[in-house]
Amino acid sequence: MQCCYCVSLCLETAFVVPKVVRCFGLFKAHKNMIILKKILKITLFTLCLTGSALVAAKTITLVDEQGRPFINAVISVKSAAGEESSPPTPSLQPAIMDQVNRQFEPTTLVIEQGRKVVFPNSDNIRHHVYSFSQPKPFEIKLYAGDSVPPVQFDKSGIVVLGCNIHDSMLGFIYVKDGNPSWQTNQNGQAEITTAQDEILIWHPDLSVNHIERLPYVLTDSEEPVTITLSRVAQLETSKRVFGNSKFKRQ
């Protein structure tokens, strides 16, 4: 009887062992596949880093014919034909465009598309802020202090600001889209990193209406580039007007 039991056990083992071996083989193959996928992910990530590292930073300097720097100019990358950039994620903290000594402070404010801006009045007189620019026409009537609600700029582009009481006041809000952009420093310089050769340059002094962006084609060289641009005369603001005529051809 014991012999019969042993024979039966041997027969069962003969069928079970191959199944166990096959299952172990499948498990091992699955495990190897997971490891292979991880290796591929690491390889692709390394290639992306390597590709990014190959795009070296380039120093761009913007000056006028007299060698004066274009301070707070914005250099951006132009979208490829047929492509649209995704709007950036705006900061939840509102940006500040103050009014100090009858001037906008800062004169040029660069923000992400969708960000809100507050307009405190730090002067001891009232101001009347407005804009007729297409990305964001708005008006904040006569006010003092910081009691006005923030304004959201949900479209990209250049917004020219004015005051209906003080015509010498001009300010600019550059609302960025999803394309990379850089702002020049006090020396008119910016370090840009892009694989594209065509850039756009904006500064309020580059056009009469303050909103034109000039195209420029870079060379493949990594050497610093100095770009000389014509500085357009400022707008006449001696005559007080409220409307589009103050900001010509917006």
C-alpha positions as CSV (number, residue, x, y, z in Angstrom):
1,M,0.0,0.0,0.0
2,Q,2.8,2.3,0.9
3,C,4.5,1.6,-2.5
4,C,1.3,2.5,-4.3
5,Y,1.2,5.8,-2.4
6,C,4.8,6.6,-3.3
7,V,4.1,5.8,-6.9
8,S,1.0,8.0,-6.8
9,L,3.0,10.8,-5.2
10,C,5.8,10.5,-7.8
11,L,3.2,10.7,-10.6
12,E,1.7,13.9,-9.1
13,T,5.1,15.4,-8.7
14,A,6.0,14.7,-12.2
15,F,3.0,16.8,-13.4
16,V,3.3,19.6,-10.8
17,V,7.0,20.3,-11.2
18,P,6.9,21.3,-14.9
19,K,4.0,23.6,-14.1
20,V,6.0,25.2,-11.3
21,V,9.0,25.5,-13.6
22,R,6.8,27.2,-16.3
23,C,5.3,29.6,-13.8
24,F,8.7,30.5,-12.4
25,G,9.9,31.0,-16.0
26,L,7.0,33.4,-16.7
27,F,7.6,35.2,-13.4
28,K,11.3,35.6,-14.3
29,A,10.4,36.8,-17.8
30,H,7.9,39.3,-16.4
31,K,10.5,40.5,-13.9
32,N,13.1,40.9,-16.6
33,M,10.6,42.9,-18.7
34,I,10.1,45.3,-15.8
35,I,13.8,45.8,-15.4
36,L,14.2,46.3,-19.1
37,K,11.5,49.0,-19.1
38,K,13.2,50.8,-16.2
39,I,16.5,50.7,-18.1
40,L,14.8,52.2,-21.2
41,K,13.3,55.0,-19.1
42,I,16.6,55.8,-17.6
43,T,18.2,55.8,-21.1
44,L,15.6,58.1,-22.6
45,F,15.9,60.5,-19.6
46,T,19.7,60.5,-20.0
47,L,19.3,61.3,-23.7
48,C,17.0,64.1,-23.0
49,L,19.4,65.6,-20.5
50,T,22.3,65.2,-23.0
51,G,20.2,66.9,-25.7
52,S,19.4,69.8,-23.4
53,A,23.1,70.1,-22.4
54,L,24.0,70.4,-26.1
55,V,22.0,73.7,-26.3
56,A,24.5,76.1,-24.8
57,A,23.5,79.5,-23.3
58,K,24.2,82.5,-25.5
59,T,24.6,86.1,-24.3
60,I,22.5,88.6,-26.2
61,T,23.2,92.3,-25.8
62,L,20.7,94.9,-27.1
63,V,21.9,98.5,-27.7
64,D,20.8,101.5,-29.8
65,E,22.9,103.4,-32.3
66,Q,24.5,105.4,-29.4
67,G,25.5,102.2,-27.6
68,R,22.8,102.7,-24.9
69,P,21.4,99.4,-23.6
70,F,17.8,98.4,-24.0
71,I,16.9,97.7,-20.3
72,N,14.1,95.3,-19.5
73,A,13.6,94.3,-23.1
74,V,12.0,90.9,-23.6
75,I,13.5,88.3,-25.9
76,S,11.2,85.4,-26.8
77,V,11.2,82.3,-29.0
78,K,8.8,82.3,-32.0
79,S,6.4,79.4,-32.2
80,A,7.0,77.0,-35.1
81,A,4.5,77.2,-38.0
82,G,1.3,75.4,-37.1
83,E,2.2,75.0,-33.5
84,E,0.6,76.7,-30.5
85,S,2.3,77.1,-27.2
86,S,0.5,75.9,-24.1
87,P,-0.3,78.7,-21.6
88,P,2.1,78.7,-18.6
89,T,0.9,78.0,-15.1
90,P,0.5,81.5,-13.6
91,S,1.7,82.3,-10.1
92,L,-1.1,82.5,-7.5
93,Q,0.5,85.5,-6.0
94,P,-0.6,88.7,-7.8
95,A,2.1,90.8,-9.4
96,I,2.3,94.5,-8.4
97,M,2.2,97.5,-10.7
98,D,2.6,100.4,-8.3
99,Q,2.3,104.1,-8.9
100,V,5.0,106.2,-7.3
101,N,5.8,109.9,-8.0
102,R,3.3,110.0,-10.8
103,Q,5.0,107.1,-12.6
104,F,4.3,103.4,-13.0
105,E,6.6,101.3,-10.9
106,P,8.1,99.2,-12.5
107,T,7.8,100.8,-15.9
108,T,7.7,97.3,-17.5
109,L,6.2,94.3,-15.8
110,V,6.6,90.8,-17.2
111,I,4.0,88.2,-16.1
112,E,2.6,84.8,-17.1
113,Q,-0.6,84.5,-19.1
114,G,-3.5,84.2,-16.6
115,R,-1.8,86.0,-13.7
116,K,-3.5,88.7,-11.7
117,V,-2.0,92.2,-11.2
118,V,-2.8,94.7,-8.4
119,F,-2.4,98.4,-9.0
120,P,-1.8,100.1,-5.6
121,N,-1.5,103.9,-5.6
122,S,1.4,104.9,-3.4
123,D,1.0,108.6,-4.3
124,N,-0.9,111.1,-2.2
125,I,-3.0,112.0,-5.2
126,R,-5.6,110.0,-7.1
127,H,-4.9,108.1,-10.4
128,H,-7.2,106.8,-13.2
129,V,-5.5,103.8,-14.7
130,Y,-6.7,102.4,-18.1
131,S,-5.6,100.5,-21.2
132,F,-7.1,100.1,-24.6
133,S,-4.6,97.3,-25.7
134,Q,-6.3,94.3,-27.3
135,P,-5.0,91.7,-24.8
136,K,-6.7,93.5,-21.9
137,P,-8.7,96.6,-22.2
138,F,-9.7,97.8,-18.7
139,E,-10.3,100.9,-16.6
140,I,-9.8,101.7,-12.9
141,K,-11.4,105.0,-12.2
142,L,-10.1,107.7,-9.9
143,Y,-8.8,106.0,-6.7
144,A,-6.3,106.3,-4.0
145,G,-4.6,103.6,-1.8
146,D,-4.8,99.9,-2.5
147,S,-8.5,99.2,-2.2
148,V,-9.1,98.2,-5.8
149,P,-9.4,94.5,-6.8
150,P,-6.7,92.8,-8.9
151,V,-7.0,92.6,-12.7
152,Q,-6.5,89.3,-14.4
153,F,-4.5,89.2,-17.7
154,D,-5.8,86.0,-19.4
155,K,-4.4,86.7,-22.9
156,S,-0.8,87.0,-24.0
157,G,0.6,90.2,-25.6
158,I,1.7,93.7,-24.6
159,V,-0.6,95.9,-22.6
160,V,0.1,99.7,-22.6
161,L,-1.0,101.5,-19.5
162,G,-1.9,105.1,-19.0
163,C,-3.4,107.5,-16.5
164,N,-6.3,109.7,-17.6
165,I,-5.1,112.4,-15.1
166,H,-1.4,112.4,-15.7
167,D,-0.5,111.9,-19.4
168,S,3.2,111.5,-18.7
169,M,2.5,108.2,-17.0
170,L,3.1,105.2,-19.3
171,G,3.6,101.6,-18.2
172,F,3.8,98.3,-19.9
173,I,2.7,94.8,-19.0
174,Y,4.2,92.0,-21.1
175,V,2.0,89.0,-20.8
176,K,4.0,85.9,-21.7
177,D,2.7,82.9,-23.5
178,G,4.1,79.3,-23.1
179,N,7.2,80.0,-25.2
180,P,10.5,80.6,-23.5
181,S,11.4,84.2,-22.8
182,W,14.1,86.2,-21.2
183,Q,14.4,89.8,-19.9
184,T,17.5,92.0,-20.3
185,N,19.3,93.5,-17.3
186,Q,20.7,97.0,-16.7
187,N,23.4,96.3,-19.3
188,G,20.9,95.2,-21.9
189,Q,22.1,91.6,-21.6
190,A,20.2,88.3,-21.3
191,E,21.4,84.7,-21.2
192,I,19.2,82.7,-23.6
193,T,19.0,79.0,-24.1
194,T,17.2,77.8,-27.2
195,A,17.8,75.5,-30.1
196,Q,15.7,77.8,-32.4
197,D,17.5,80.3,-34.5
198,E,14.6,82.9,-34.8
199,I,13.8,85.1,-31.8
200,L,11.5,88.0,-31.2
201,I,12.7,91.2,-29.5
202,W,10.3,93.6,-27.7
203,H,11.0,97.0,-26.0
204,P,8.6,100.0,-25.8
205,D,11.2,102.2,-27.5
206,L,11.4,100.0,-30.6
207,S,8.0,101.1,-32.1
208,V,5.8,104.1,-32.1
209,N,2.9,102.2,-30.6
210,H,5.2,100.4,-28.1
211,I,3.8,96.9,-29.0
212,E,5.8,95.7,-32.0
213,R,8.1,92.7,-31.6
214,L,11.1,92.6,-34.0
215,P,12.2,89.3,-35.5
216,Y,15.9,88.4,-35.5
217,V,17.8,85.3,-36.8
218,L,20.7,84.0,-34.7
219,T,23.7,82.3,-36.1
220,D,24.9,78.8,-35.0
221,S,27.9,80.4,-33.2
222,E,27.9,80.3,-29.4
223,E,29.8,83.5,-29.2
224,P,28.1,86.5,-27.5
225,V,25.9,88.6,-29.8
226,T,25.4,92.3,-29.8
227,I,22.3,93.5,-31.6
228,T,22.0,97.2,-32.6
229,L,18.4,98.5,-32.9
230,S,16.9,101.9,-33.7
231,R,15.3,103.6,-30.7
232,V,12.0,105.3,-31.7
233,A,11.1,108.7,-30.2
234,Q,8.7,108.7,-27.3
235,L,5.0,109.5,-27.9
236,E,3.7,113.1,-27.5
237,T,1.7,113.2,-24.3
238,S,1.4,116.9,-23.8
239,K,-2.2,116.9,-24.9
240,R,-4.5,115.2,-22.5
241,V,-6.8,112.7,-24.2
242,F,-8.7,109.6,-23.1
243,G,-8.8,106.9,-25.7
244,N,-7.0,105.2,-28.5
245,S,-5.5,108.4,-29.9
246,K,-3.1,108.5,-27.0
247,F,-1.6,105.1,-27.9
248,K,-1.3,105.4,-31.7
249,R,-2.2,102.4,-33.8
250,Q,-2.8,99.9,-31.0
